[in-house]
Amino acid sequence: METISNAAVLARFGYALSDPTRAQILIDLAEAPNYPAALAEKFAVSRQSMSNHLACLRDCGLVCVAPEGRRSRYELAHPGLAHALHDLLGLALQASEGHQPH
């Protein structure tokens, strides 16, 4: 397995969180593993779109897949990610009024 810098790890995490659907998926998976079809329905996106989001999260190293017969179950790649996500959600971040992300 390739070792990457701390900055690269944070950049991957930031990229994954930069999309609201991917952020919702991570929050959902922090609670319990889930299946692509159920996630697609829950977040009202197509199965193809969900597949693309999950592939991105897999490529970023944040989720992993566990085959279950003809189905695939997704879960966070490391239990510490759930703790990190909950810590991030607990922060009160305030942006100035009218602030638009770059």
C-alpha positions in Angstrom: 0.0 0.0 0.0 1.2 3.5 -0.9 2.1 5.9 1.9 0.8 9.4 1.3 1.5 12.7 3.1 -0.7 14.0 5.9 -1.7 16.9 3.6 -2.7 14.5 0.8 -4.9 12.5 3.3 -6.6 15.7 4.4 -7.0 16.8 0.7 -8.7 13.5 -0.1 -11.0 13.9 2.9 -11.8 17.4 1.9 -12.6 16.4 -1.7 -14.9 13.7 -0.5 -16.7 16.1 1.8 -16.9 18.8 -0.8 -20.0 17.2 -2.4 -23.1 17.3 -0.2 -24.3 13.8 -1.3 -20.9 12.3 -0.5 -20.9 14.0 2.9 -24.4 12.6 3.5 -23.3 9.1 2.5 -20.3 9.3 5.0 -22.6 10.5 7.8 -25.0 7.7 7.1 -22.2 5.1 7.0 -20.9 6.4 10.3 -24.1 5.1 11.8 -24.2 1.7 10.1 -23.1 -0.1 6.9 -25.6 0.2 4.0 -26.3 -0.9 0.4 -26.0 1.3 -2.7 -29.7 0.9 -3.7 -30.9 1.9 -0.2 -28.5 4.9 -0.2 -29.7 6.0 -3.7 -33.3 5.8 -2.5 -32.5 7.6 0.8 -30.7 10.5 -0.9 -33.0 10.6 -4.0 -30.2 10.1 -6.5 -30.0 7.6 -9.4 -28.2 4.3 -8.8 -25.6 5.3 -11.3 -25.0 8.6 -9.5 -24.7 6.6 -6.2 -22.3 4.2 -7.8 -20.1 7.1 -8.9 -20.2 8.7 -5.4 -19.3 5.4 -3.7 -16.4 4.8 -6.2 -15.1 8.3 -5.3 -15.3 7.5 -1.6 -13.6 4.1 -2.2 -10.8 5.8 -4.3 -10.3 8.3 -1.5 -9.9 5.4 0.9 -12.8 6.4 3.1 -15.2 3.5 2.4 -14.8 -0.2 1.6 -17.1 -2.7 0.1 -18.0 -6.1 1.5 -19.6 -8.5 -1.0 -22.6 -10.3 0.2 -23.7 -12.8 -2.5 -25.1 -10.7 -5.3 -25.2 -7.5 -3.1 -22.4 -5.2 -1.9 -22.5 -3.6 1.5 -20.5 -0.4 2.1 -19.0 0.7 5.3 -16.4 3.2 6.5 -12.9 2.0 5.9 -11.8 2.7 9.4 -13.8 2.9 12.6 -11.9 6.1 13.6 -13.6 7.9 10.6 -17.0 7.8 12.4 -15.4 9.5 15.4 -13.7 12.1 13.2 -17.0 12.8 11.3 -18.9 13.2 14.6 -16.2 15.6 15.9 -16.4 17.7 12.7 -20.2 17.9 13.0 -19.8 19.0 16.6 -17.8 22.1 15.6 -19.6 25.3 15.2 -18.1 26.9 12.1 -19.3 30.4 11.2 -18.8 32.0 7.8 -19.3 35.7 7.3 -22.6 36.6 5.8 -22.7 36.3 2.0 -19.6 34.1 2.0 -19.4 31.9 -1.1 -16.9 28.9 -1.1 -14.2 29.1 -3.8 
